[in-house]
Amino acid sequence: MKVPFIDLQRAHEPLREELLAAFANTLDHGGFCLGPDVDAFEQGFAEVQEVAGCVGVGSGTEALHLIALAMGIGPGDEVIVPAFTFIASAWFAQYVGAKIVFADINPQTFTLDPEGLEELVTDKTKAIVVTHLFGQAANMEPILALAAKRGIKVVEDAAQAHLAQYNGRTVGDIGDAGAFSFYPTKNLGGLGEGGAVTSRNAELLEKIKVLRAHGSKERYLNHFVGYNNRMEGLQAASLNVKLPHLRGKTARRQRIARCYLGGIENPSISLPVPARYGESVYHMFTIRHAERDRLKAYLAEEGIGSDIVYPHPLHLQPCFNFLGYKEGDFPVAEELAKTCLSLPIVPELTDEEVNYVIEKLNAFQ
């Protein structure tokens, strides 16, 4: 049996006619950069995600960049970032010239560890980037309490966490601002790049609307230096088709995760630990194994796709050598990078495929 790690064709085929009809509608009204499809998506996503406001942009990375700009973060400022996440979380600081201060992660949730966080805070700390990694919300309350005490902004990198819950609240509306990605492989993915900023701060969202369109509030009048970070109409059209299916597909991911958690009994495999405070949406189902590479090769021989997300902690990335971090600085992040392996968990998997993955993992020696 072949079990793909991800199969976008399988995901899109049932929606083909609806997607083509949506694209035809966009061709007819001509709103290719922003426009009615983007307006509809911003409103629809805000409602589904239960956030106060939403601004569509070109990617999740752009969302983080624009948040940093809108918050006035720049040279001389410091930003705390988890050492284990996708690199765009760190671009939040790097793109605006702020200093990145890495922090270790919790060994169970793989998200920013509040323990020891206050020791990293200085008078220059302006923001903490909290990544809701693999669909699991970070432990927000102690981070928010610290931020409130020290006057620090909290930015949620929710690129992998559409609909994820923290103590009954959806992510993206808990901190000062949230950044979402709609890259094709995300839980809600378009047919190319796409992103959004969410926030309860209407003034910040309004500034991001101007920043995303060359700093212009009206045509050919530029109020400050801006960027071309607009969401495209065709991408919004595809997302508008997919958005009504998000809850059902999320529920399917969660069912697959429960099957894995209840069925994988191989004692050499460490399973992810669901946080008591939240509800993961399982963008990834990431296990750990001391011989990760051998396990990955074994699964490939059995026809099962898997992926290593992420093989390098951020503080050891060559692009950040100038920061002076070294191996051993963040042991949890480093251990996870050496042992993590993500299993197939896309909602299109059949029960037979899920059971096959479980069977082969339990047979691994």
N, C-alpha and C positions, 0 to 999 in steps of 0.2 A: 504494500500500500504506500502511496505517496501522500504525505501530509505537508502542504506548503506552510512556510512561516507566515507568509502573507500572499494573497492572490487578489489583486485589484480587479482583474477581469471578472472573477466570480462575484465580487461585491457590486460591480457596476451593471452587469448584464440584466438583472431584474428591473433596473431603473433606466435602461437605455432609451426607451421611447419617451419617457417623461423628461429625461435630460435633453434629448434632441428637441422636444417641444419647447422647453425652457430657453434653449439657445436660439431657436427660431424667433421666439418672442423678443429676446434681446436684440437680434438682428433687425427686427421690425422697428423697435423704439429707438435704437441707436445709442443707448446709454452704456458705453463701453468702459469709461473710467468714472467711477462713482455712478450716479444715476439711480433710477427707481429700483433696480434689483438690489443694489447695495443698501438703499434706504430700508427696503423690506427686510433684508437680512439683519441689519443692525437692530431693528425693532423685534424681529422674531427671536434672534439669539438672546437678547436681553430678557425676553419673557421666559424662554425655556431655561436659561441659566439662572434666572431669578436674580439678576443684577440690575442696579439702578439705571445704568446707561452704558452704551456700547458704541464704539467708533471703529469701523472697518479700515484696515490698512493692508499693505502688500504682503506681509509675512509676520510670523511670530517674533522674529528677530527685529524687524522694524518696529513692532509694538513696544518691545523693551527699550529700543533706542529712543523712541519718541517720548516715552514716559520719563526717561532720565532727563531729556532736554526740557520737557514741560515742568519738571520739578526743580530745574535750575541747578542740577548736579554737574560739577565740572572739575577742572584742575584744582588741586589742594584738598579736595574732598576724598573721603574713604567710603567704600561700599563693601559690606560683608557678603560673601557668596559661598554657597556650599562647594566643597572640593570634588563632589561626585554629582555631575549633572551634564546636560548637553552644553556645549561651549557658549551658546548664545546667552546663557544666564550671566556669564562673565563679560560678554560684549557690552552688557548694560553699562558697566563702569568704564570699560576700555574705550569705547567709542566716543565718550565725552571727556576723556582725559583724567578721570578720577582713578584713585589707587584701589586696586583689588586687594581685599583682605580675605583669604580663604578660611573656611571653618570646616570641621569634620561633620560627619553625618551619624544619625542614629543607626545602630547595627540591625535593628528590626524593621524600621520603616524605610530606610535608605534616604531619608529626608534630613534637612538641617537639624542638628542636635542642639536644643536650647541649653543643655548643660555646657558650661564654660563659655557661653556666648558673650556674657557681659565682660569677660576679661579681654575680649577683642575690641570692645568699644572704646573710642577715644573722643576727644572734643572735635575731631575732624570727621567722625562717622556721620554720614548723612542718610544712608539707606541700608536696609537689609533685603537682599533678594532671597525669597523663599520659594524653592522649586517643589511643586507637588508632583514628585517623581513617579513614573510608571503608573499614574492614575491614583496614587495614594496621597491624600492630603497630609501636609506637614502639621506638626503640633503647634498650632498658632497661638494659643492663649499666652504661654510664657514669653513668646517672642513679641507679641503685641504689648504685653505689660512692660517689658524692657524698653521697647521703642517709645511707649508713651512717657515713661519716666525720663528718658534721655532726649526726647524730641527728635526721634529718628523716623523716617518714612519706611513703610513696609510694602514691598512690591511682590506680588504673587506671580511667579512664572507658572502659569496654568496650562502650558502648551499641550501637556499630556493628560489633562484632568477635566475634560468637559463633563459636567454633572457630578463631579466628585463632591462628597459631603464632609463637613467638619462640624461635629456637634449640631447636626441638623441644618447647617447653613451651607449653601453651595459656594465653592471656591470662586475667586475672582471678585467678590464683593465683601471680603473680610478685611483685607489690608487697605492701603491707600489707593492702590491701582492693581489691576490684573492684566496679564498679557496672555493671549491665546494664539495658537497656531492652527491653521487648517490645511497644513501640508497633507498630500494625498494619503499618507499612512496613519494619520491621526484618527482618533475615535470619530471625530467629525472632520472629514477630509474633503477638500475640493478636488479639482482636476488640474491642479498646479499650485502655485504659492497663494497664501492668504493668511491674514491674521486679524486680531482685534484687540483693542484696549477697552477694559471695563473699569468703572469707578463710580463711587457715590459723589465725587467731586465734579460738579457740572463745569466749573471754571477750568479745571484741568482737561476735561474732555473737549471743551471748546477750543482750548489752545492746541490740542493735538489735531483737531480738524483743520486748523490753519497750518500747522507744521507739515501735515501730510500733503498739502497742496501748495508747495513752494512758498509758504509763509504768506499766502494771499487770502484776504477776506473777501475781496472783490476782484474781478478780472483785471489783470495787469497792474494791480496796486499791491506791492509786497511790503508787509508791515515789519517783518524781520526775516532773517535767513531761514528758509524752509527747505523741504525735501520733496521728492516725487515718490511718495509712499502711499498712493491711493489704491484702494481695493478695486479690482477690475470687475466690470459688470458681468462678464461671462462666468467668472469664479463665483460671484455672489449668486448667480442663477443656479449653478450646480449645487451650492450649499443650501439654497432654498428648497431644492428638491430633496436633499438628504436630511435636512433638519427634522422633519416630522418623524423620521425613522430612528432618531438618535436614542430615545429612551428605550425602545425595543431592542436595539442592537447593544446598548449598554447592559440591559438585563441579561442578554445572551452571554456576553463576556463574563458577567458575574456568575452565571450558572456554570460555565466552563471552568472558571476558577474554583468553584466549590467542588466540582468533580475532581480536579487536580488535587486540591487540598485533602479531600477525603479518600482519594484512590492511590496516590503515590505513597508507597510504604517502604521504599528503599532507604535504609538507615544512613546510607552515605550521602544522601541528597538533603540539603537544607531547604525547606520551603519558605516562601514569604510569610510574614506574620501580619495578619490584618490588624490594623490599629483599632483599639477599643473606642476611640473618640470619633471615628469617621467611617465612611463607606467608600472603598476604592472602586474605581471604574475600570481597573485592570487594562490600561493601555498596554502594559507588558505584564507577563507572569514570569518573574525572574527568580530562578532557583540558584543555589550555590553548590559547588562541588570542588573538592580539593584537586581533582584531576579534570578540570573543566574542559580542556582541549581534547582529551581522550573521550570524554562523554559526548562532546559535540561531533567528533568524527564517527563515533558509534551510531549516533542518531542519524547522521547523514547516510551511513551504510544501510540503515533500516528504512530510508526514504523519508525521514522526518526533518523538516527544516528547523533551524534555530538561529539565534543571533547573539553576539556578544555586545551588550549595551550597558556600559561603555568600557573598553579595554584599557583606557588611560585616565587616571584622575586628573583634574584640571591643573592642580599645582605642579604636576610633572610634565605638562604639555610643553614642547619646545618653545612655543610662542610666548610662554610666561616665564622663561628662564631668568629674565631680567628682574623678577620679583624676589629671587633668591631662596625659594623653597627647595627642599630636598626630600629624598625618600626617607620615610619614617616620621614626617611631620604630621600626617593625618592617617593613622594606621587603619581605621575602619574603611575609609574610602579606598585605600590601597589594597586592602584585603578583598574588598568587593570587586574591584577591577580585575583581580587575578582569578576570581572564582565564579563570577556571575555568568549565567546563561539564561537567555529568554526563550521560552517555549511558544509554540503557536497558540494564539488565543483570539484570533479574529472571529467575529460572530458568525461568519459563513461556515465554520467547521461543522461537520456532522458529528453526531454522537458516536458513530463508529470510529471516526478519526480520533476523537478525544480519547476513547477507550484504548485505541491502538497506541497512542502516545504513552498513556499510563502503563500499559502492559510492557512496552519496551523499556521504559525507565525502571520499572520494578525488576526487570530481568538483567539490568546492567550490573556487571561485577567488576 
